[in-house]
Each structure stands twice: as structure tokens, then as C-alpha cells.
Amino acid sequence: MGAETRSTEVPTAYCSGYSDDIDVIREREYPLLKDTTYFDHAGTTLYAKSLIDSFSQDLTANLYGNPHSMSASSQLSTQRVDDIRLRALRFFNADPDHFDLVFVANATAGIKLVADAFRDSPRGFWYGYHVDAHTSLVGVRELASAGSRCFMQDEEVDEWISDLESEKTETSALLAYPAQSNMNGRRLSVRWCEQVRNRCSSTRNVYTLYDAASFVSTSPLDLRNTAIAPDFTVLSFYKIFGFPDLGALIVRKDAGHVFENRKFFGGGTVDMVLAGKDSWHARKQSSIHDRLEDGTLQFHNIIALNSAFETHRRLYGSMENISAHTRFLAKNLHDKMTSLKHYNGERVCHLYKSPKSSYDNPFTQGPILAFNLRNSHGIWIGKSEVERLASIKNMQIRSGTLCNPGGTAMSLGWSGADMLRHYSAGMRCGDDHDVMDDRPTGILRVSLGAMSSQRDIDKFMAFLEEFYTDKPPEDLIVPLMPLQQPQQQPSFYVESLSVYPIKSCGAFRVPDGQRWTVRREGLARDREWCLVHQGTGVTLNQKRYPRMALIRPTLDLQRGVLRITCSEAYSSSSEGKSLEIPLSRIASNSNTLTTSLCQNASKPSTVCGDKVVLQAYTCSTVSSFFTSFLGVPCTLARFPPHSSTRSCSVKSQRQDQSPSMPGSFPQGPLSPTPNSTPTRLSTAPSKNPILLSNESPLLLISRSSVNRLNESIKSSSSPSPAHMQKKPTAVAADVFRANIVIAETIPTAERPYIEDTWSSLTIGTNQLQFNVLGSCERCQMVCVDQYTGVRGDEPYATLAKTRKVGRKILFGRHVSPLLNEENGAQDTSDNEDGSLGTVMVGDIVTPSTDEDDNDSS
């Protein structure tokens, strides 16, 4: 068993009955878990390496044909499917004399198969479902012509069942509920199935649909007692084994007549079909599954199921072993999360658990923990921030409504009217509307599985303690106050200018001594191109494809081309294959790779939620250049400035009170107290148009702020070996992908985060004016090294601890040029190209604060 590797405090329930110690199993069977902590087993568990090896050997040793034939290969497939169907029934202790198993794509497909049969009955059907139901169960109500009801409490189900005898009707009824809530792991009583059957013994027109998908991932489903078994049970095998992607509908044969109402039939489910004037068909009558498995079965996936059963048995022994193992871990994690507190005694974790359930009792609770986090002031922490930071730390968790709309809304206290109001305000599934009306809109979920370990629990608790447990103010590491220098004007200059011609690709650094045009949309040629997926039309970004950082564009204004190179490592040379795109939209006779061959075709796309129409390059030379490097079918597209209908989404930001001195708190001047509420925003958005940038025309950062951040990264306490293997190192300023980097003219007089206090600035001898809109909210994209295309965990991890204001992690400032219609702005009426002026590396930067503006007025 390898028990000597475990702590003496771990009871025998921990991986008891497993073939080996869980850490040994993980190292041998789950190599992808080496640097990852996986907490989404309720979504799908992980497949073992030996499962894939076994299935591969089976496929290469045998010839499997389409089962709808009499050939030898077909008959072999049919034989294997029949054998595995029986093995699956026995896995759930379902007697084949009383149950049949129908293979489906997943649990949802099984639900739909049942719902369609009831819908096609002559009198329709009535539908009742529990509030804890998965979205797929909720969706059945749309087919219930006789009405539907959502049971908000268990007692409502009990009352409804008790009234069944007195409410006799010829219309069929279907009661559906989950064996286990996929949101919080609460387990509902199977006794309802028996009670319904007993109450309706005379009429027998009320049926039960049991969603066991979440339950079976860690617990044994026992159908040996036919008296209490559901009429219809749905599940997904990938929840148990990780692979194959396959589901099952288990039908009590006594309820199989329901499917006689089903109108649709597919290939393989009929004995004869007349396709001429006489429309007639004869359904197969040999078995329930013969009548319901439309078309060609997923026979390769079914054959893989045999390897899954065998591997699962060999590694874990039984579902009872997994249940005991995960129950111990869930109880341990629950107790640790419950006891975790801030310095002032406030709880860090708010858990959503039914008072009827206990992590000691496998009949009432599964190994799922649903929760949200609060800071020491009681302010909710956004679920998206937690999930992003967890992802940076290679920790996979789940957030949102978790495909459980009723249970989530009830746990969070949202009414239907509240949710409709949120939808009208723009909230959508999977977005970042984390807190509305000072309450969370979604939930965080941690779910455990057979291969979860105590180390996973320890890593997760270390994560919560490091990033979300507030320490006493006196224990905070306070950065040194900047040296007070006599006011010397001007005190800042432009250290570097960067243009990003292709969205999310590498930077083009404006050479020293070259003046660069500033337009209403920002720096000329900035984010004028992008890469779009050839199948979906979606714009690619570095968050999903970090190798985009290694695509390096160069703007050659003298030749009038955009030259693009791709390399594995950063190099200023032009090694490797390159591509040249004319800057002009009029075809020329140049010898670039793209002229007459590349016609522009209009292509709809989405950029940061905005619908745009791009001009895509259609020739294969362009698409193959990017596709071969990224391994993604994509091509280049252009968003001409004159066609832009997008405008700056950052609203002009002003703080309610003067910020504290830079460096007085780890958060810098943006936050007078740790984790304070967000600054108030004015209601007037900027008028500036933008091209393909995310929020504003320009992004500005400070060299001294980057230096201070790197000091924080390097001075952070060394992590434990279980949490991280190497000490964090400094990051380059390039990761912030700023257009303008400013620095102090006196290097010894650095003032980190002083830019947070600026309201406007002028650049250069021509006093080109810019409005500072607000701070830039950061995501995990800053963790992509712009020189290697490799994703790490810094600087986001340190920003989360030192630069969090309210529910946002901020670094850098959004900037927009002042337009001629704005008060005091430069007049550009004489500039035919739309230029507002130019800037250059070395230009003097003169900032202003709100106080300066008030003094001047």
C-alpha cells in the first residue's frame, strides 16, 4: 500500500482499498497532475494513463466494424457492445431482467430521450423538478404541455407525493431530481421514487427521472432493490472514469412502455420502413435499447468503456473505496475552510451547505464545496478574480452558476426579478459581472475525485491563506516612502514607445529619434490588425494562445510594409521566414508575399464583446504563415481606422478623496485602506474611438512602478516546495504591453505609482495633451513572457496581493488624446490624415493632478 509515505494522522479511509498509495498512483497514472491541482471532478474526473494504453492496444489488436452489418468485424463490435452493456448494468447492481441500459452521448442526451417520449404521448405530460436540478433537467419543463412546477423545498415534494392518490388524472406526470446537487454536493433522498410508485400503484402514470451524473463520480449507484429504483436514471461515464465521453439511460423495464409514444426513429431502431407513398414502419421490439439507440452506436467509445471498468477496478478496487476516500478529504477541507479567519476574526470563506447535510454522512453530502470569499471588511471578492488567480497558480476550480440555476439563485438569495434585472444590465453566463447590488452573482466550487490527495487540500488552503486571508496592518510589508525631492519641472520623460500592429502579438518598438503620429485612436497603426480563427471568426488573444507573443511585427514606413516574423526566442534579427503586408490598401506591384493574391473579404468578428466587421486576407500564403506557427487555423484581418464604430469603454475616473502618499500601503496611492471599495466613476465615457485595443486608445506605465513591483516580487517570502518549486523572479516591463513607458528625469528620485494620482498630462515641446481615464484592470495575460511565450504566475500573483483595489487588480493607466471638440484641446482641423501631433522617445512629460486642475481654475 505504501502507507509509510502517508502522515500517521491520515486514517485508513484515506485511499483505503486502493492498489497503492494515492501519490504513487498519481505519479504513475496521472502525469498531467505533476504541476496541477485539479478540483473540477464534478465536471469530469481524469482518465488514467493505463486506460488509454489499454484501449489503444485493444483497437490495434482487433478490427471493429459498424455494428449494423453481418460481417465478421461488425459481429465482433456487436458482441463487445452486448458484453459491455451487461458489465455496465452489473457495475450499478442493476438486474438485466428488470433493467435495460441505453447508451447515449451523455446524461443530458438521456434526459432528452425521456422528455421526448413524454412529449409525444397523446395527452402530453405534467412535469415537476427540484430546485437543485441541473440546467438540463430544468429544460424539460418547456416540453410539458400540461404544466410544470419547481419544488423549492423537500417538504413540497413530500406534500405533492402524499396528494397523488387524491389527484388522479389520465395525464402522465414526471418527477425529476438529482441524486446529488452538482452545485454544493447535497444528496437528495432516493425514497421519493419508491413513494411515488407506491402512491400510484393503481394508475401507474407518474414516473421518476433520477439524474445520477454528479453522484456516480464518487459514490456507488446501487439499483439492486427494484422496489425503490427510479424509473429512469441518467449518468455520464466520463464523470466516473474520465474517458470515454459516453452516457447511459438506465430504464426500469416496467416503465419501458413510455417510449412506445416516441415518434422519431433512426437507423438501426426499425425492422422495416416504407419510404414511398405508404408511410409505415415497424419498430424493433427485441429490447428497449434496440428501439432507442438511433443510428450507429458510438461503438468505439463503448468498447473503450471495458478498459475503463477494468482500469478503475484495478486502481481503486470499488466505488465504496472512492466514496470513503473523498468523504475524508471533503470533511478535512470543509473544516479547514470553516476555521480560516482574517486577523480581525472575520471568516474568509462563506460556504453554501444545506443544514440537512453533513460531510460525515455519505447519504446527505458528497465531496463538493460551494463557497465565496470575503475580505476582512466583509466585502465580497469576485469569483472571476479567484478563478483567474487559481489558474495562474495551476489550480483548476469552477465558478459561476455551475449549470444549477435554481440552487445557485436560492443560495445567493436572488429572486427571479433580480435575475431578470441583472440580465437587462448585461449579465451573461460566464462573464465577469461578479457582484451586483453588493451580492455575488455566482459561486466558486471545489469538487474532489478518486485521485484527489491530501496535498491538494494543503495546496488549496495555502492558496487561500496567501492571497485571501488579511493579515494585521502592522504585519504588512510597507514599501519605503519615496525620497522627497524638490519640485523640478519637468520631472518625467518618455522612456519608450511601443506600437502593437497586430492585436495580442509582439510589440514594435519605435526607434529613438523617430517621431510617431498620434491619432484619435491612439498611436498610428496600433492594433490595426488581428488574427481571427478561420472557423469561428473569433479574434485570437494571448490569454489563450501565448505563442502569439513570438509573432513580431515591424512597421517599415519607408517601404510601406508591415513585416512579420515568427521565432521561438526573441531576436532583433530577421532570421526565419517572414511575411510582408502592404500598409496601403491599394494593391501595388511590389514583390511582397501579399499583393494581388490577397483580396480583403469582409468577416464578422467579436472583439471584447463588440461586434465588428474585419477585412480578412483570403490567400493561403497569409493564413498558412500564421497557422503553421500557432497550430491554429487562422488568418490575418484588418480593422481600418475610418471604419471603427468602437469607442473607449473606460470611463473618466476621479477619486472621491485625495489618494494617500505613494507607497504608504502595499496597494500604492490607489487605495487608502487594504481592499477598499472601488473609486467612484463619472458617468461620462470618453469620446475617443478605438480600433482593436481592449478599452482605451493608449496605455501608460511607469518604470519606477515596475521597479517597485519587482522589489515586491523578489522580497516575497519563499514559497514551500509543495506550492512552488522556485523563488519568483523579476518581470520585464513588456509584460504590461504599454504604449508609453515613462521614467523620472532624475533616476534617484523614483516615485512608484505616482501616476495613479494624475488626471492629465502633456508630452513634448508641442504640449500634446492627454486625458488620464483611470487605472488598467489586469488579468492573467500579464503572466505571458513576451520574449519566450511561456506563461508563469508572476506578476499577477504579486499584483493580487499588492495592487488590489476593491475587486480589481490594477496596474498602469488608461490614456486618451484630447480631441479638438474638448475644452482646451488641440485643433486638428488642418490635419488631413487625422493626426493630432507626434511624440518621440525622450519627450518631456508634464503631469497634472486634480489639485493642479483646481488651482489653475
VEXLOTI-828883 format. One record per residue (C-alpha): residue in three letters; x, z, y. Coordinates in steps of 0.25 Angstrom, whole numbers, plus 2048, in hexadecimal, padded with zeros to 3 digits. Layout:
AlaXZY
...
This chain:
Met800800800
Gly80C802809
Ala80680F80E
Glu813814813
Thr81280B81F
Arg806811824
Ser80581E82C
Thr80282A824
Glu7F682D82D
Val7EF820828
Pro7E482381E
Thr7E281C811
Ala7D7814817
Tyr7E180C81F
Cys7E37FF817
Ser7E080780A
Gly7DE7FD7FF
Tyr7E67F2806
Ser7F07EB7FE
Asp7FB7F0807
Asp7FD7F8814
Ile7F67F081F
Asp8037EE827
Val8097E781B
Ile7FC7DF819
Arg7FC7DB827
Glu80B7D6827
Arg8097CE81B
Glu7FB7C881C
Tyr7F97C882B
Pro8057C3832
Leu7FD7BF83F
Leu7FB7CE841
Lys80A7D1843
Asp8097D1852
Thr7FA7D2854
Thr7F07DD853
Tyr7E37D784F
Phe7D57DF852
Asp7CB7D4850
His7C77D5841
Ala7B97D5845
Gly7BB7C784A
Thr7C37C383E
Thr7CD7CA835
Leu7DA7C4832
Tyr7DE7BC826
Ala7E97BF81C
Lys7F57B681B
Ser7F47B680B
Leu7E57B280D
Ile7E97A5814
Asp7F47A380A
Ser7EB7A57FE
Phe7E179B804
Ser7EB791807
Gln7F07927F8
Asp7E27907F3
Leu7E07847FC
Thr7ED77D7F8
Ala7EB7807E9
Asn7DC77B7E8
Leu7D576F7EC
Tyr7C77737F3
Gly7BD7697F6
Asn7B07687FD
Pro7A67717F4
His79B7667F5
Ser7A175E7EA
Met7A375D7DB
Ser7B275A7DC
Ala7BC7647D6
Ser7C17687E3
Ser7B276A7E8
Gln7AF7727DC
Leu7BB77B7DE
Ser7B677E7EC
Thr7A87817E7
Gln7AD78B7DC
Arg7B67927E6
Val7AB7947F0
Asp7A27997E6
Asp7AC7A37E1
Ile7B07A87EF
Arg7A17A97F3
Leu79F7B37E7
Arg7AC7BA7EB
Ala7A77BC7F9
Leu79A7C27F4
Arg7A17CB7EC
Phe7AA7CF7F8
Phe79D7D57FE
Asn7987DA7F1
Ala78C7D07F2
Asp7867CD7E5
Pro7857BE7E3
Asp7787C07DC
His7727C57E9
Phe77A7BF7F4
Asp77F7B17F8
Leu78B7AE801
Val78B7A280A
Phe79879E811
Val79779C820
Ala7A179982B
Asn79F7A8830
Ala7957B3832
Thr78F7AC83D
Ala78C7A0835
Gly7867A982A
Ile77D7AF835
Lys7797A183A
Leu77579D82C
Val76C7A982A
Ala7667A7838
Asp763798836
Ala75C79B829
Phe7537A5830
Arg75179C83C
Asp74C791833
Ser74179A82C
Pro73379582F
Arg72F7A1837
Gly73D7A483D
Phe7427B283D
Trp7447BE845
Tyr7527C4848
Gly7577D284A
Tyr7667D584D
His76E7E1850
Val7757E385E
Asp7827E4857
Ala7817D6851
His78C7CB853
Thr7887BF85C
Ser7857B6850
Leu77A7C084B
Val7747C1859
Gly7747B185A
Val76A7B184E
Arg75F7B6858
Glu75E7A885E
Leu7587A3851
Ala74E7AE84F
Ser7417A7853
Ala7397B4850
Gly7417BC85A
Ser74D7C5859
Arg7517D485C
Cys75F7DA85F
Phe75F7E8859
Met7677F1863
Gln7687FD85B
Asp76880084C
Glu75B80884D
Glu7547FC852
Val7587F5845
Asp75380183D
Glu745800844
Trp7447F2842
Ile7467F3833
Ser73C7FE832
Asp7327F6838
Leu7347E982F
Glu7297ED825
Ser71E7EE830
Glu7227E1837
Lys7207D782C
Thr7227C9831
Glu7237BB82A
Thr72F7B8833
Ser73D7BB82D
Ala7467C5834
Leu7557C6834
Leu75C7D3838
Ala76B7D183B
Tyr7767DB83E
Pro7857DC83C
Ala78B7E5831
Gln7967E983C
Ser7967E684A
Asn7A17DD84E
Met7A27E485B
Asn7A47F2858
Gly7A47F3849
Arg7987FB848
Arg7917F983A
Leu7827F8838
Ser77A7FC82C
Val7787F3821
Arg76C7FB81D
Trp7637F2826
Cys7647E781C
Glu75E7F0811
Gln7547F681B
Val74F7E881F
Arg74E7E4810
Asn7467F080C
Arg73C7EF818
Cys7397E0816
Ser7397E0806
Ser72B7DB806
Thr72C7D0811
Arg73B7CD810
Asn73C7C581D
Val7467CE824
Tyr7557CB821
Thr7627D1825
Leu76F7CA82A
Tyr77B7D282A
Asp7887CE832
Ala7937D482A
Ala79E7CB831
Ser7A57D7838
Phe7A27E182D
Val7A97DA822
Ser7B67D8829
Thr7BA7E7825
Ser7AF7EC81C
Pro7A97E980E
Leu79B7E280F
Asp7947E7802
Leu7887DF7FE
Arg7867E57F0
Asn7797EC7F4
Thr7707E17F5
Ala7657EA7FA
Ile76C7ED807
Ala7737E0809
Pro7707D7815
Asp7687CA812
Phe7737C2819
Thr7817C781C
Val78B7BE824
Leu79A7C0825
Ser7A77B9828
Phe7B37B981F
Tyr7BD7B8829
Lys7B97C682E
Ile7BE7CB821
Phe7C97C281D
Gly7CE7BB82A
Phe7CC7AE822
Pro7C57A581F
Asp7BB7A282A
Leu7AF7A3822
Gly7A27AB822
Ala7977AF818
Leu7887B1818
Ile7847BB80C
Val7757B9808
Arg76D7C2800
Lys7667B87F6
Asp7597BF7F9
Ala7597BA807
Gly75F7AC804
His7517A6805
Val7527A7814
Phe75C79B814
Glu75179380E
Asn74B79181C
Arg75878B821
Lys75677D826
Phe764777827
Phe76C77381B
Gly77A76E81A
Gly783766810
Gly78476E803
Thr777776804
Val76D76C7FF
Asp76B7657F1
Met7657597F7
Val762753805
Leu759747809
Ala75F741816
Gly755735817
Lys74673581C
Asp743740812
Ser74A74C817
Trp74B75680C
His75675F806
Ala7587697FA
Arg7607757FD
Lys76977B7F3
Gln7637877EC
Ser76E78C7E3
Ser7737977ED
Ile77179C7FB
His77F7977FF
Asp77D7897FA
Arg771788803
Leu77878D80F
Glu78778880F
Asp78577C817
Gly78F771816
Thr79D772810
Leu7A178080E
Gln7AE786814
Phe7B3786806
His7C278780A
Asn7BE794812
Ile7B6799807
Ile7C27977FD
Ala7CB79E807
Leu7C17AA806
Asn7C67AC7F8
Ser7D47AE7FD
Ala7CF7B7808
Phe7C87C07FE
Glu7D47C17F5
Thr7DE7C4800
His7D47CE806
Arg7D37D67F9
Arg7E27D57F7
Leu7E67DB804
Tyr7DB7E5807
Gly7D47E87FA
Ser7C67E97FF
Met7BD7E980B
Glu7BC7F8809
Asn7CB7FA80C
Ile7CA7F2818
Ser7BE7FA81D
Ala7C580781B
His7D2802822
Thr7CB7FC82E
Arg7C280882F
Phe7CE811830
Leu7D580983B
Ala7C8807843
Lys7C6816843
Asn7D4818847
Leu7D380E853
His7C6814857
Asp7CB822858
Lys7D781D860
Met7CF81586A
Thr7C582086C
Ser7D082A86F
Leu7D8821878
Lys7D7826887
His7DD824894
Tyr7E582E89C
Asn7D88348A2
Gly7D1836895
Glu7C8829896
Arg7C7821889
Val7CD814889
Cys7C480E87E
His7B580D87F
Leu7B180A870
Tyr7A380386D
Lys79F80A860
Ser79180D85B
Pro78E81C85A
Lys78981984C
Ser797814847
Ser7A481B843
Tyr7B181683F
Asp7B1820834
Asn7A581982E
Pro7A680B828
Phe79780A827
Thr79680B836
Gln7A280583C
Gly7AC7FA83A
Pro7BB7F983F
Ile7B77F384D
Leu7B97FA85A
Ala7B27F5866
Phe7B77FA874
Asn7BA7F8882
Leu7C57FF88B
Arg7C4807897
Asn7CF80C8A1
Ser7D181A8A6
His7C88188B1
Gly7BD8138A7
Ile7BE8048AB
Trp7BB7FB8A0
Ile7C77F289C
Gly7C37E389A
Lys7C37DF88B
Ser7CA7D288F
Glu7D67D9894
Val7D77E1888
Glu7D67D687F
Arg7E07CE886
Leu7EA7D9887
Ala7E87DC878
Ser7EA7CD875
Ile7F77CE87D
Lys7FB7D9874
Asn7F87D1868
Met7EB7D9865
Gln7DF7D2861
Ile7D27D8865
Arg7C47D3869
Ser7BC7D5875
Gly7AE7D087B
Thr7A07D2876
Leu7A67CF868
Cys79B7C6863
Asn7927D2863
Pro7897D1870
Gly77F7DC86D
Gly7897E6868
Thr7937E4874
Ala7887E487E
Met7827F1879
Ser78F7F7878
Leu7937F4886
Gly7857F788C
Trp7827E9891
Ser7737E4891
Gly76E7D688F
Ala76C7D589E
Asp77A7DA8A1
Met7807CF897
Leu7787C489E
Arg77D7C98AB
His78B7C88A6
Tyr7897BA8A1
Ser7847B68AE
Ala7907BB8B5
Gly7997B38AC
Met79C7BB8A0
Arg79E7B4893
Cys7A37B7885
Gly7B27B8884
Asp7B47B9893
Asp7BB7C389C
His7AF7CA8A2
Asp7B37D789C
Val7AC7E18A5
Met79F7DF8AD
Asp7977E98B4
Asp7A27F38B1
Arg7A07F28A2
Pro7A77EA897
Thr7A17DD893
Gly7A87DD885
Ile7AF7E587B
Leu7BC7E6874
Arg7BD7E6865
Val7C77EA85B
Ser7C47E784C
Leu7CC7EB840
Gly7CE7E4833
Ala7D57E5825
Met7E37E282B
Ser7E27EB837
Ser7EC7F7837
Gln7EF80483E
Arg7FA7FD846
Asp7EF7F484C
Ile7E8801851
Asp7F4807856
Lys7F87FA85E
Phe7EA7F9864
Met7EA807868
Ala7F880586F
Phe7F27F9876
Leu7E680287C
Glu7F080D880
Glu7FA804886
Phe7F07FB88E
Tyr7E3802890
Thr7E6811890
Asp7E881689E
Lys7F48208A0
Pro7F482B8AA
Pro7F88268B8
Glu80582E8B9
Asp8098278AC
Leu8088198B1
Ile8158128B4
Val81580F8C2
Pro81D8048C7
Leu8278078D2
Met8228058E0
Pro8277F88E7
Leu8327FB8F1
Gln82C7FB8FF
Gln8337F0907
Pro8327EE916
Gln8287E3919
Gln82F7D6919
Gln8277C991B
Pro8277C0913
Ser82A7C8906
Phe8257BF8FB
Tyr8297B08F7
Val8247A68EC
Glu82E7A88E1
Ser82879D8D8
Leu81C7938D8
Ser81678E8CB
Val80C7838C8
Tyr8057838BB
Pro8017748BA
Ile7FB7768AC
Lys7F27828AB
Ser7F878C8A1
Cys80578489F
Gly8127878A5
Ala8167888B4
Phe81C77E8BD
Arg8267868C6
Val8267808D4
Pro83577D8D7
Asp83B7858E2
Gly83B77D8EF
Gln82F7758EC
Arg8227778F4
Trp8167778EC
Thr8087738F0
Val7FD77E8F1
Arg7EF7798F0
Arg7E17808F0
Glu7E27818E1
Gly7F07878E1
Leu7FE7818DF
Ala7FD7728DD
Arg7FC76D8CF
Asp7F977B8CA
Arg7F077C8BD
Glu7EC76D8BF
Trp7ED76A8B1
Cys7EA7718A4
Leu7E9770895
Val7DC76E88E
His7D876F87F
Gln7D476187B
Gly7C9767872
Thr7C277187B
Gly7C776D889
Val7CB77B88C
Thr7D777E895
Leu7E378488D
Asn7EA790892
Gln7F679988F
Lys7EE7A488A
Arg7EA79C87E
Tyr7F679387E
Pro80279A883
Arg80B78E880
Met80578788C
Ala81078F894
Leu81A78688E
Ile814779893
Arg81C7778A0
Pro81776E8AB
Thr8207698B6
Leu81A7628C3
Asp8237578C7
Leu81D7538D5
Gln8277498D8
Arg8247418CB
Gly8157458CC
Val81474A8BE
Leu8117578B6
Arg81C7588AC
Ile8197618A0
Thr822766895
Cys820770889
Ser82A779884
Glu82C78587B
Ala83478C884
Tyr83578B893
Ser83F781899
Ser84177B8A6
Ser84676E8A0
Ser83D76389B
Glu84076488D
Gly83675F883
Lys82A755884
Ser824755892
Leu81774F897
Glu8157498A5
Ile8077498AC
Pro8057418BA
Leu80174A8C5
Ser7FA73F8CB
Arg7EC73C8C5
Ile7EE72D8C7
Ala7F67268BB
Ser8047228BF
Asn80E7198B8
Ser8187248B5
Asn81E7268A8
Thr8187338A5
Leu811736898
Thr80373689F
Thr7FE72B8A8
Ser7F57218A3
Leu7F3727895
Cys7ED73489B
Gln7E07328A1
Asn7D973E8A6
Ala7CC74289F
Ser7C274C8A5
Lys7C175889C
Pro7B976489E
Ser7C077289C
Thr7BF78089F
Val7CA7888A8
Cys7C87978A9
Gly7B97958A7
Asp7B878A8B1
Lys7B277C8AC
Val7BC7718B1
Val7BE7628AF
Leu7CC75F8AC
Gln7D37518AB
Ala7D975189D
Tyr7E5748899
Thr7E074088E
Cys7EC739888
Ser7F273F87B
Thr800740881
Val7FC74B88A
Ser7F3752880
Ser7FD751875
Phe80875787E
Phe801764880
Thr7FA764873
Ser80776486B
Phe80D76F873
Leu802779873
Gly7FC775866
Val7EE77486C
Pro7E676786E
Cys7E776687D
Thr7E975D889
Leu7ED75D898
Ala7E275D8A2
Arg7E275D8B1
Phe7D97648BC
Pro7DB75D8C9
Pro7DA7658D5
His7D075D8DC
Ser7C675F8D0
Ser7C776E8D0
Thr7BA7768D1
Arg7C07838CD
Ser7C378E8D7
Cys7CB79A8D7
Ser7C47A58CF
Val7CC7B18D5
Lys7C47B88E0
Ser7CB7BD8EC
Gln7D07CB8E9
Arg7D07D78F2
Gln7D37E58EE
Asp7C97F08F3
Gln7D57F98F7
Ser7E37F78FA
Pro7EC7F68EE
Ser7F58018EA
Met8047FE8ED
Pro80B7F58E3
Gly8107FC8D7
Ser8098098D9
Phe8028078CC
Pro8057FE8C0
Gln7FA7F58C4
Gly8007F28D1
Pro7F97F18DE
Leu7EC7EB8D8
Ser7E77F88D2
Pro7E88058D9
Thr7E480C8CC
Pro7E68088BE
Asn7DB7FF8B8
Ser7D38008C5
Thr7C77F88C7
Pro7C97E98CC
Thr7CB7E58DA
Arg7BF7E08E1
Leu7BE7D18E3
Ser7B87CA8EE
Thr7AC7C18EB
Ala7B27B48F1
Pro7BA7AC8E7
Ser7C67A38EC
Lys7C27958F0
Asn7CF78F8EB
Pro7CD7848E0
Ile7D67858D3
Leu7DA77C8C9
Leu7DD7818BB
Ser7E278F8BF
Asn7DA79B8BA
Glu7D67A28C6
Ser7DD79E8D3
Pro7E67948D9
Leu7F379C8D9
Leu7F97A88D2
Leu8037B08D9
Ile80C7BB8D2
Ser8187C48D8
Arg8257C48D2
Ser8277D38D5
Ser8197D68CE
Val81F7CE8C1
Asn82B7D78C2
Arg8237E48C3
Leu81B7DF8B7
Asn8277DC8AF
Glu82C7EA8B2
Ser81F7F08AD
Ile8217E78A0
Lys82F7EB89D
Ser82D7FA8A1
Ser8207FC898
Ser82280588C
Ser8287FF880
Pro81C7FC876
Ser81C801868
Pro8217F885D
Ala8137F7857
His80D7F2865
Met8187E8869
Gln8267E5864
Lys82E7E2870
Lys82E7E887E
Pro8277E0889
Thr8307D7892
Ala82E7D18A0
Val8267C58A2
Ala8297B98AB
Ala8207B78B8
Asp81C7A98B2
Val8127B08A8
Phe8097B38B4
Arg8087A48B7
Ala8087A68C6
Asn80979A8D0
Ile8107A38DA
Val81B7AE8D8
Ile81E7B58E4
Ala82A7BF8E6
Glu82F7C88F1
Thr83A7C38FA
Ile8417D08F8
Pro8447D28E9
Thr8467E18EB
Ala8387E28F1
Glu82F7DF8E6
Arg8217E38E7
Pro81A7E18DA
Tyr80B7DE8DB
Ile80B7DD8EA
Glu8047D08E8
Asp7F87D88E3
Thr7F57DC8F2
Trp7F67CE8F8
Ser7E97C78FD
Ser7F07BB902
Leu7FE7B4904
Thr8057A990B
Ile8107A1905
Gly81B79890C
Thr81E79491A
Asn81178D91C
Gln80A79A919
Leu80179490D
Gln7F679F90C
Phe7F17A48FE
Asn7E67AE8FB
Val7E87B88F0
Leu7DC7B98E8
Gly7DF7C48DE
Ser7E77C88D2
Cys7E87C08C6
Glu7E27C68B9
Arg7EB7C48AE
Cys7E97C089F
Gln7F27BF893
Met7F77B1897
Val8027B989F
Cys8087BC892
Val80C7AE88F
Asp81B7AC891
Gln81B79F89A
Tyr82979C894
Thr82679D885
Gly81779C884
Val8177A987C
Arg80D7B487E
Gly8117C287F
Asp80A7CF884
Glu8107D0892
Pro80E7D189E
Tyr7FF7D289A
Ala8017DF893
Thr8087E689F
Leu7FF7E08A9
Ala7F37E68A1
Lys7FA7F48A4
Thr7FF7F28B2
Arg7F67E88B9
Lys7E87EA8B5
Val7DE7EC8C0
Gly7D07EF8BB
Arg7CE7E68AF
Lys7D87DB8B4
Ile7E77D98B1
Leu7ED7D38BE
Phe7FA7CD8C2
Gly7FC7C38CD
Arg7F37BE8D8
His7EA7B28D9
Val7ED7AA8E6
Ser7E579E8ED
Pro7E97968F9
Leu7E1798905
Leu7D978C908
Asn7D6785915
Glu7C878A916
Glu7CC798915
Asn7CF7A0921
Gly7DE79E925
Ala7E179591A
Gln7EA78991C
Asp7E377C91F
Thr7E5771915
Ser7DD76691A
Asp7E875D91D
Asn7EE75E90F
Glu7E8753907
Asp7EE7588FA
Gly7E77658FB
Ser7F476D8FE
Leu7F377A905
Gly80277B906
Thr80E77D8FE
Val8167898F8
Met82478A8F3
Val82D7948EB
Gly83379D8F5
Asp82879C8FF
Ile8257A9906
Val8187B1902
Thr8117B990C
Pro8067C2906
Ser7FB7C990D
Thr7F27D5909
Asp7E47D990C
Glu7EA7E3916
Asp7F27D891D
Asp7E67CF91E
Asn7DE7DB924
Asp7E97DE92E
Ser7EA7CF932
Ser7DB7CE935
